[in-house]
């Protein structure tokens, strides 16, 4: 039986490496996973070498004599690490590690924070993150930028599998539901060696709930918000010996919200979503296998204002239907105590349909609009084969090698020939070498063959140096790349009003990224704290943009034309004591715009997240505040003149209160979002030195102040 020494509580889902040491013959290796009571069962008595390395606890290794005649199980107690800000990370790592152990610089968002914030989807969650900016389009949804780099260069993964279905280059964050997400890991800077294309600016990996800790589990979750949001989801799971399974699903509904005097049209479009997940896992000897299937469907309604004529009253309405399906098989093989093999086989599909109608508002009939851009259907599929072999060569050196095969197909009226495909084959390798007790090096390299373009060789190098046990330095250089999409390679949208074509000769976008980061952690009186200053610089080459190729024919084509640079700094402070947590930070991001040959234009951000537990009533009070500074840039107007642009700064703040009842079977969260009631901010294109004047307008950023209640019910004792 394995327990925590501090409080004596059993540790569930603990990986225990056991080597049986017989009197005669070779040692026999096996590994086990503890059940909800922290127990494992062994078939033979005798001497065993027990090895445990578990995040948040000190490494345990000992030789024990186990006897089946014992009336009670043998108890092994694990010592917790003194510093308790040790989030677990897996993205880009050879094995599960804590944040301080990781050679990469990783941000984590745990399930508790997701629930305290009242975040329904990835847009809600990232709205409070430092150095991440969100942008919203009425039809395309919400995208993001990271370190000043746009969302088409940010790879979003779920359990290491890419989310497909980029609309205009970005994934709609409102379509990524968090009901089944255990935590989110964010890595800034290129991760192209490990994850290939589209990871040029960084990676966001969502880790799902993969198993249950009890023989039977179940629950329901209800979320209601004053802006017309009504969500409900439920789950059921079981666990029996080596087999466990979980099924979940739900419906999200948003009735839409207008800002102004809209009659039918809504600034924030009505959405209806259905989603479901299935997880089945099985442990057999030294292997773990898991099947995961997910389904997502959405209807977005974009209704127009009424048009009045002497003979009719009508409107032009558009509906967007999105369907995303993913099936995957994950296998983990423990070949020996020092080597593992992990594989993923995944098939994903994405479909987006646009249907536009002319609706008679008198008799309520509607007919399809017969225009080129009024109706459209696009289908994409991705088959992923991925495998990673990891081996610890000795106490200082670990090696990793893997393959990554992506087979993508697209079908649509706006693709040349109505059907296109692209194949990408990659092999990668990396090593982690602990030069001494202080210095760790991690080089990596990826080789790529692509069926449609010349792929670059992608290197990376990471360094971690422990000046003391509480002061660490991390430095990295990484080459990133983004493959041209099927749309950019093969788009064919030509009619009376449009002449937009892809370019089969496009090259991959490439980048150089440099990061220097420091970490100081320790304990002062009753506080545990971590301070992290960091600096970054990005250079992007051969950026793909839509440009006018033939002005007479108004021919637009995707070309490699632009370069881009960004640089900045960030300072983060995390602190914790009994009953109180604080996470605050400041960042400054500069972007260089080659259009005006101007110096870097900088934009600041500041945030505070804080939670205080009121002991007497056992209630958590949480505050989430972010200041988003003014963003400046340059653009070219219709007269091909350079104009300066500016997006005004704004503040957002949310506050929640949460409490659990009935032995934590029932949890209630009450909250208010957008306390400052920010809805629109000014966007202007004004005059300046050597810059021509432009116009100004406002852009929506929030729905106004809203109130929500979230009730979660669990069918098991959560003590």
C-alpha positions, 0 to 999 in steps of 0.5 A, spaced: 500 500 500 502 506 497 500 513 501 503 520 502 507 520 508 504 527 510 497 526 511 497 518 510 492 518 504 492 513 499 495 515 492 491 512 486 494 511 479 501 511 481 506 507 477 510 502 481 516 499 477 517 492 481 523 487 479 523 480 482 529 478 485 529 470 485 534 466 489 536 463 482 535 465 475 534 472 472 531 478 475 523 478 473 521 486 471 513 488 471 510 494 473 503 496 476 498 501 477 495 502 484 488 502 485 483 507 489 486 504 495 493 505 493 494 498 493 497 493 488 497 485 488 503 481 487 503 473 486 509 471 489 513 472 495 520 474 496 525 480 495 523 485 490 526 492 488 521 497 488 522 504 484 518 510 484 518 516 481 512 520 481 511 528 480 510 532 487 514 526 491 521 524 492 524 519 488 523 512 492 527 506 491 528 500 496 529 492 496 523 489 500 522 482 502 514 481 501 510 475 504 503 473 502 502 471 509 502 478 512 495 479 515 495 486 513 498 490 506 505 493 507 505 500 507 510 504 503 510 512 505 512 517 500 515 524 502 512 530 498 517 535 495 518 541 500 516 546 494 508 545 492 508 549 486 510 543 482 505 542 476 506 535 472 507 536 465 508 531 459 508 535 453 515 534 449 518 530 455 521 524 455 517 522 461 512 525 466 516 531 470 514 537 474 515 544 471 521 545 475 524 538 472 522 540 465 528 542 461 522 546 456 519 552 459 511 549 460 505 553 463 500 549 466 492 550 467 489 545 472 482 542 472 481 546 479 483 553 475 478 551 469 472 550 474 474 556 478 474 560 472 467 558 470 471 556 463 466 552 458 471 552 452 478 554 450 476 561 449 474 562 456 480 559 459 485 563 455 482 570 455 486 570 462 493 568 460 499 572 459 502 573 452 496 570 449 491 575 445 484 573 442 481 575 436 473 574 434 470 574 427 462 573 427 463 567 422 470 564 423 470 564 431 475 566 436 483 565 434 489 567 438 496 569 437 502 567 442 508 571 442 505 576 437 505 570 432 498 569 429 494 562 430 495 559 424 502 558 427 500 555 433 498 548 434 493 545 438 493 538 440 488 534 444 492 528 447 498 529 442 493 529 436 492 535 432 485 538 432 484 539 424 479 544 421 482 551 420 478 556 418 482 562 415 488 559 418 485 558 425 482 553 430 475 556 433 477 556 440 469 556 442 469 549 439 474 546 443 470 544 449 473 543 456 468 538 459 473 532 459 479 536 460 484 534 466 489 540 464 492 544 459 499 545 457 502 551 453 509 551 450 511 558 447 516 557 441 517 552 436 516 545 437 517 543 430 522 537 432 517 534 436 510 536 433 512 538 425 508 543 421 504 549 425 508 548 431 512 554 429 509 559 434 508 554 440 503 548 442 497 548 446 496 541 448 489 539 452 490 533 456 483 529 457 481 525 463 483 518 461 481 513 467 477 513 473 479 512 480 473 508 483 469 502 481 463 506 478 463 513 477 458 518 474 456 525 474 452 531 471 454 538 470 449 544 469 452 551 467 447 557 466 449 564 464 445 571 464 447 572 456 443 566 454 447 560 455 445 554 457 449 548 458 449 541 460 453 535 460 454 528 464 459 522 464 459 515 467 465 511 468 467 504 471 474 501 473 475 493 474 482 490 475 486 492 468 480 495 465 477 502 465 472 506 461 468 512 461 463 515 456 461 523 457 457 528 453 453 534 453 449 540 449 451 547 449 446 552 447 447 560 446 441 564 444 446 570 441 447 577 444 446 584 440 450 590 442 446 596 440 439 596 436 439 590 432 432 586 431 434 580 428 442 580 427 446 579 433 453 581 434 455 575 438 452 569 434 447 564 436 450 557 437 448 550 439 453 545 440 453 537 441 459 533 444 461 526 446 467 522 448 468 515 449 475 512 453 476 505 454 483 503 457 486 496 458 492 494 462 495 487 460 502 485 463 507 491 461 502 495 456 497 500 456 492 501 451 487 506 450 481 507 445 479 514 444 473 517 440 470 524 440 464 527 436 463 535 436 457 538 432 455 545 431 450 550 428 452 557 428 446 562 426 448 569 422 441 572 421 441 579 418 437 585 419 430 586 415 430 589 408 423 593 407 421 594 400 414 596 397 412 589 396 416 584 401 420 584 407 425 579 407 432 578 410 439 574 408 441 569 413 447 564 413 448 558 417 454 554 418 454 547 420 461 544 423 462 537 424 469 534 427 470 527 429 476 523 431 478 516 433 484 514 436 488 508 439 494 509 444 499 504 446 504 504 451 509 499 452 514 498 457 519 494 454 524 494 460 525 498 466 529 503 462 526 503 455 518 505 453 515 505 446 509 509 445 504 509 439 498 513 436 494 511 430 488 516 429 483 518 424 480 525 424 475 528 420 472 535 419 466 538 415 464 545 415 457 547 411 455 554 409 448 555 407 445 561 405 437 563 405 433 569 403 427 568 408 421 572 407 419 575 414 411 575 412 410 568 411 416 565 414 418 561 408 426 561 405 429 559 399 437 558 398 441 564 395 444 562 388 450 565 389 458 563 389 459 565 396 453 563 399 453 556 399 459 552 400 461 545 403 468 543 405 471 536 408 478 534 410 481 528 413 487 526 417 490 520 418 496 520 423 501 515 425 506 517 430 511 513 435 516 514 440 521 510 442 525 512 449 531 509 452 535 511 458 542 509 456 545 510 463 544 515 469 546 521 465 544 520 458 536 518 455 535 518 447 529 518 444 527 517 436 520 517 433 516 517 426 510 522 425 506 521 418 500 525 416 496 523 410 491 529 409 485 530 404 481 535 402 474 535 398 471 542 396 468 546 391 473 551 392 479 546 391 482 545 384 479 539 381 474 539 387 479 534 391 486 535 393 491 531 398 498 532 401 502 527 405 508 529 410 513 524 413 517 525 418 522 522 423 525 525 429 530 524 434 533 528 441 537 526 447 537 529 454 544 529 457 545 531 464 552 533 463 553 534 471 548 535 477 547 542 474 547 542 467 542 538 462 543 539 455 537 537 450 539 537 442 533 535 437 533 534 429 527 533 425 527 530 417 521 531 413 519 529 406 513 532 403 509 530 397 507 538 395 513 542 397 520 542 399 521 541 407 526 544 411 531 540 416 529 542 423 533 543 429 532 545 436 537 545 442 535 546 449 539 548 455 538 548 463 543 550 468 541 549 476 546 555 479 543 553 485 537 548 488 533 554 487 535 558 481 535 555 474 536 558 468 533 555 461 536 557 454 533 555 447 534 555 440 529 552 435 527 552 428 520 552 426 516 551 420 509 551 417 507 547 411 502 551 406 495 548 407 491 545 402 487 551 401 493 555 400 496 550 395 490 549 391 484 554 392 480 555 386 475 560 387 473 564 380 467 567 378 464 574 376 466 577 383 472 573 385 479 571 382 483 567 388 487 562 386 492 557 390 499 557 389 503 550 388 510 553 388 509 555 395 515 554 400 514 552 408 514 558 412 520 558 417 522 561 423 528 562 428 526 562 436 531 564 441 528 564 449 532 565 455 528 564 462 530 564 469 526 561 475 527 562 482 523 558 487 523 557 495 520 558 501 519 565 505 516 564 512 509 561 510 509 562 503 512 558 497 513 562 491 516 562 484 519 568 480 520 567 473 523 572 468 524 571 461 525 574 454 524 571 447 526 573 440 522 571 433 524 571 426 519 569 421 521 568 413 517 566 407 510 568 410 505 566 406 500 572 404 494 573 399 497 578 394 494 581 388 498 578 382 495 581 376 491 588 377 488 588 371 484 581 372 484 582 379 487 575 380 489 574 388 494 568 389 498 566 395 505 568 395 511 567 400 512 575 401 513 577 408 518 577 413 516 578 421 519 579 427 517 579 434 520 580 441 519 581 448 519 579 455 515 577 461 515 577 469 511 572 472 510 570 480 506 564 483 506 564 490 502 560 495 500 559 502 495 555 506 488 558 504 491 563 499 494 562 492 497 568 487 499 568 480 501 575 477 505 577 471 507 582 466 509 582 459 511 586 453 511 584 446 514 588 440 512 587 433 516 589 427 512 591 421 516 591 414 511 595 411 513 601 414 520 599 416 518 602 423 522 600 429 518 595 434 511 597 436 510 594 443 504 592 447 503 591 455 499 586 458 498 585 466 494 579 470 492 577 477 489 571 479 488 569 486 484 565 490 482 565 498 479 559 502 475 562 507 476 556 512 469 557 516 465 556 511 470 552 506 468 557 500 473 559 495 473 566 492 477 567 486 479 573 482 481 573 475 484 580 472 487 582 466 489 588 462 490 588 455 495 594 452 494 598 446 496 594 440 499 598 434 501 597 427 501 599 420 497 597 414 496 598 407 489 602 405 485 601 398 489 607 395 496 603 397 498 608 402 501 606 409 496 608 415 498 607 422 493 602 426 491 602 433 487 598 438 485 601 444 487 598 451 482 595 456 481 591 462 477 585 464 475 582 471 471 576 473 470 573 480 467 567 482 465 563 489 465 556 489 463 551 495 462 543 495 457 540 499 455 533 501 462 530 502 464 533 495 459 530 491 455 537 490 459 543 488 456 550 486 460 555 483 457 562 482 460 568 478 460 574 475 464 575 468 466 582 465 465 586 471 467 592 468 462 591 463 467 592 457 463 591 450 467 594 444 473 598 444 476 603 439 480 601 432 483 606 429 487 608 422 489 615 423 495 620 421 502 620 423 509 622 421 509 620 414 503 616 414 496 617 411 490 618 414 484 613 415 478 611 418 476 609 425 471 604 428 469 599 434 470 592 435 467 587 439 471 584 445 466 582 450 458 581 451 458 586 457 457 584 464 454 577 465 452 572 471 453 565 472 451 559 476 455 552 475 452 546 479 456 539 479 454 533 481 458 527 483 455 520 484 462 518 488 465 520 495 470 525 493 474 525 499 
